[in-house]
Amino acid sequence: MQNNFRFELDNQMIEQLQTYTQLLNKDTNTILNEALEQYFENEQKKLLEKNVENENAMTNLDYDEFWEGVEI
């Protein structure tokens, strides 16, 4: 299934895309797909880190307070 999207690139981005197309010997679709994959991976990492920070913020107890009264 193929979807068509309409988006605009500024002149500087188009020039860079053309330059890297020649330098890397890749077509523009490949470069754009690779760039989007990298973007999504980076954003997913940020979201996961934010979730960990939010989970850590769920408690304001330090280690000793958390384990106080627990016998092993």
Secondary structure, DSSP 8 states (H G I E B T S, - for coil): ----------HHHHHHHHHHHHHHT--HHHHHHHHHHHHHHHHHHHHHHHHHHHHHTT----HHHHHTT---
